[in-house]
Amino acid sequence: MATASALQREKPQTLAAVPNRKKFVRLTVWPLVAATFFMVSGGTYGTEEIVHGAGYGRAILILLLTPLLWSLPTAFMIGELSSALPQEGGYYAWVRRAMGNFWGFQEAWLSLVASIFDMAIYPTLFVAYLTRMFPWFQQGNRGGWVALAVVIACAVLNIAGVKVVSLTSLWLFFALSAPFVAIVVLAPFKLGALANAVTRPTTSTVDILGGLLICMWNYMGWDNASTIATEVERPQRTYPRAMLAAVVIVALSYILPFAAMWMTHLSPTAWETGSWADIAGVLGGPLLRIGVVLGGMISAFGMFNALVMSYSRLPLAMAQDGMLPGVFGKLQKRSRAPWVAIIALAIAWAMCLGLGFARLVTLDILLYGASLVLEFAALAVLRFREPELPRPFRVPGGWFGAIAIGIPPALLLAFSVVRSQHESILGMSSFAFGMILIAAGFVAYFVNHALKPAGWSAPAEENPQPAA
């Protein structure tokens, strides 16, 4: 068997050609902004525990600083790499081209394993909002069955070819934002009026560091949009603009509602995951409460459905490159959806539905963070190895900028390492469990390479990049 260093340096196989498709409507800037919004945020839902752990002032400060230190550097990195290499598989293709098959495999492994924990969060949020309207689902295992139904429904929809794209994404964005626009408008009329409001007792134990991790989770996932680069109009121009616009919109969707509620003097201890519904009811009555509940359910369902599309393209691209068995590249005849990859991932996602929200977030950030580090490394390596590669958008600052832009996200990831040592899974810390999962990626690659040293299939001719 080849040594690790040799495997890391080996030249990657030619990237697989994208199957010939009939003409279809490609995403332009604002539809891509809307799709990215769903892949990253899906609205203000899921942010409640940030206030519980940090209080209003510090929560808003965290929500302001995190996009500057975490999201903006990531958006700049994605802007450069997606404009230079708008290929099937997105971030997996970038790392593989920059550092070879070994690290390309690790990038895909980390992203897919992180998705197991990330995707279990959205059915959990769906149930959290459903039980605010119908407490009956809290009894027994009913909530678990509802969460499983969400996974199955989204898998079926994706196999059938249903995608959150174009005007659908834009209309969903407006529908989900409407209740929070109402909250921002109504809150000034309740200045200090909710200081003694009675709300449902909370059970959250999230502290300020836990709030920071939840904030990081709410601001991550920008690279998920890169896997659909072949479905974007003029990706070299569209991606950088869409990423920067989406960062601003997501940040405002988080900060403005909390700033409005701060004016009412509602206690920070009233907040926990799913409590936007009850708080909206106290502020604006039952109709606003119902609007927030329905929006929360639609948000969780829409995010899960959109991310199924993104994550399922990774096994597809790897199978086309010969790095996974060809079965993962099987496409449904009518919809062209990778149905085997979707079913395999859905089973893995369903197995994690019993884990708690905070534990899911901790593991998700730890694993996603490791994959993000590889993407920043790919940015720097490609600047060195391929300085003449056309880059319609470049991270400013030359060499220094390409390296320094990854430092703030790396520092924030250090917080996830600290937190992961205090959460436990299967009798061990989340950090230890995460390290086992990361190490398993090395083992998986060596086993894969030993079974098929030449790859699982002959690589296809490289597909020419779309015209700028």
KAKAZI-V226639 format. One record per backbone hydrogen bond with DSSP energy under -1.0 kcal/mol. CO is the residue of the C=O (numbers start at 1). NH is the residue of the N-H. If there is no record, write none. Layout:
# KAKAZI-V226639
co,nh
CO,NH
CO,NH
This chain:
# KAKAZI-V226639
co,nh
3,7
4,8
5,9
6,10
27,233
28,32
29,33
30,34
31,35
32,36
33,37
34,38
35,39
36,40
37,41
37,42
44,47
47,50
48,52
49,53
50,54
51,55
55,59
56,60
57,61
58,62
59,63
60,64
61,65
62,66
65,69
66,70
66,71
67,72
70,74
71,75
72,76
73,77
74,78
75,79
76,80
77,81
78,82
79,83
80,84
81,85
85,87
87,90
89,92
90,94
91,95
92,96
93,97
94,98
95,99
96,100
100,104
101,105
102,106
103,107
104,108
105,109
106,110
107,111
108,112
109,113
110,114
111,115
112,116
114,118
115,119
118,121
120,124
121,125
122,126
123,127
124,128
125,129
126,130
127,131
130,134
134,137
135,138
136,139
139,142
141,145
142,146
143,147
144,148
145,149
146,150
147,151
148,152
149,153
150,154
151,155
152,156
153,157
154,158
155,159
156,160
157,162
163,165
165,168
165,169
166,170
167,171
168,172
169,173
170,174
171,175
172,176
173,177
174,178
177,181
178,182
179,183
180,184
181,185
182,186
183,187
186,189
187,190
190,193
194,197
207,211
208,212
209,213
210,214
211,215
212,216
213,217
214,218
217,220
221,224
222,225
223,226
224,227
225,228
226,229
228,231
229,232
231,27
234,237
234,238
235,239
237,241
238,242
239,243
240,244
241,245
242,246
243,247
244,248
245,249
246,250
247,251
248,252
249,253
250,254
251,255
252,256
254,258
255,259
256,260
257,261
258,262
262,265
263,192
264,194
267,270
268,271
272,275
274,277
275,279
276,280
277,281
278,282
279,283
280,284
281,285
285,289
286,290
287,291
288,292
289,293
290,294
291,295
292,296
293,297
294,298
295,299
296,300
297,301
298,302
299,303
300,304
301,305
302,306
303,307
304,308
305,309
306,310
307,311
308,312
310,313
311,314
312,316
313,317
314,318
315,319
316,320
317,321
318,323
319,322
322,456
325,328
326,329
327,330
332,336
337,332
337,339
338,342
339,343
340,344
341,345
342,346
343,347
344,348
345,349
346,350
347,351
349,352
350,353
352,355
356,360
357,361
358,362
359,363
360,364
361,365
362,366
363,367
364,368
365,369
366,370
367,371
368,372
369,373
370,374
371,375
372,376
373,377
374,378
375,379
376,380
377,381
378,382
379,383
380,384
381,385
382,386
386,389
397,401
398,402
399,403
400,404
401,405
403,406
404,407
406,410
407,411
408,412
409,413
410,414
413,417
414,418
415,419
416,420
419,422
420,430
420,431
423,430
425,428
428,425
429,433
430,434
431,435
432,436
433,437
434,438
435,439
436,440
439,443
440,444
441,445
442,446
443,447
444,448
445,449
446,450
447,451
448,452
452,455
